[in-house]
C-alpha cells in the first residue's frame, strides 16, 4: 500500500511527565479509526460528523476498557497541517496514558509515524515547500527569540519568495537569450550588454547576501561553542560565573584550580554561548603535575574546535611570554581579547601597552571587570559584531541548512561564471548554459527539483511527532 494511503499516528509532545500529552493522527481514515476508540461525553455526538476546527470532550477506550479523559481537536482536509484529515487527541501527561492511547490507535488500524512524516506529508500535499519544511525543525531547535524569529521567517515562506524572485529574473533573462539565439529569423530584440550584466550582477549580489548571512543565522538559531582561554588566575572562572549568573566554577587564588573543562550554556544578548572554561595554560615543566598538564592539553585542543574564543588576560600585571603565546595561537580565529581586572588597573599605561601588544592577534580588545555585571554590555556588543549577528535582521529570509547553503553557492558560482564568460568575449549561448546551471541549483534549493534521496536526508533529522 502507498504510504500516503495509510493513516499514521504519533506522540506530538515530549515523552514523560507533563500537564498533557498530545497524540496526532493523520490520513484518509483518521476519522473512522478515531471513532473506534473515542467515546464523546455527550450522547449523540459522533466523530464522523465533527466539523473542522472544533473540539470534543470524551474518553478513549483500550481493548474496550474506558481509559483517560480525552479532548479531540478536529481538522478537515485540506485545511490541516498535513493537508489530510487530522485529529489531535490530548490526554493527561505521563507515559501510561499516552502509550495506552497510541496502542489503542494502532489496534484500530493506524500505522506508527516515521521521523518527520507529518511534515513530509505536508510537503507532498503542497502545504509547504522544502525550505519551509526544513525550517520546522529549526523553529523547534532555536535557542533564543531572535533565532526563533529567523527560523520562523523561513517557515512563513520568506526564503522561498526571495529565491523565487531570483528564479523569475533568471528565467526571464534565459528565455530572452534562448529566443534571440535559437530563433534569429524572428524579430527578437537583442539584449544589451549593460542589461545582461546588470541582471546577472543583481541576482549574484542577492545570492551573496544570503550566503554571507548563513553563519550568523546559524549562530542565532543554535548558538556557538565558546572557549575561555588564559593563564591561571586571570579570571576565566570568575567571568564564567558572571555570564552564568551563579557560581558555576570554583574560584580560588590558587593557580591551577580549574583542571578540567567546565561547561555551561549561557545567553549573551541574542547569542547562546556554549561556554567551556578551560584549565589555565602555562608551562608546568617535564616533571609538573600530570593532571594539570592534561587539563592544559585539553585547553589547547578546545581552542582548535571553538567557534568563538574569549582569551582572558590580567590587566593588573604586564603581559608575559605565556600570554603572547596564547595571543599568537588566537590569530586568524574568531577571537576577542578580554583585559580583566580593569577595576584594579584602570585604562592607563598598562591598558595602552597591553592593547598594542595584543592588537595584531585579535578582532577586538575589551577591558572589563569580571565581577561587575555592567561589563557584560560591551562584551555582548563585541561578540555580536564578531559573529555577524549585530546587523542581521531576524525577520528577513535566511538560509537555514547546509544543503541550502551548498545549492546557493552553486547557483552563485554559476552566475559568476556567466559574468566571466561575457567579460572574456564568449557568446551569449555560453552564458546561457551557466544561467541554466544556476536555475537548476536554485530548483534543488527550493525542492522543485529535489531527489527522493535529498528529501529522505532532510526528514531523517526530524523528530517522530513532527
Secondary structure, DSSP 8 states (H G I E B T S, - for coil): --GGGS-EEEE-S-SSS-SEEEEEEESTTHHHHHHHHEEESSTT--GGG--TTEEEEEEEEETTEEEEEEEEEEE-TTSSSSSS-EEEEEEESSHHHHHHHHHHHHHTT-EE--TTHHHHHHHHTTSS-HHHHHHHHHHHH--SHHHHHHHHHHHTTHHHHHHHHHHHHHHHHHHHHHHHHH-TTS------HHHHHHHHHHHHHHHHHHHHTHHHHHHHHH-EEEEEEESTTSSHHHHHHHHHTS--S---SSTT---S-EEEEEEETTEEEEEEE--------TTS-HHHHHHHHHHHHHHHH-SEEEEEEETTS---HHHHHHHHHHTTSSEEEEEE-HHHHTTSHHHHHHHHHHTTT-SEEEE--TT-GGGHHHHHHHHHHHHT-TT--TTS----SHHHHHHHHHHHHHHHHHHHHHHTT--HHHHHHHHHHHHHHHHHHHTTT--HHHHHHHHTTS-TT-
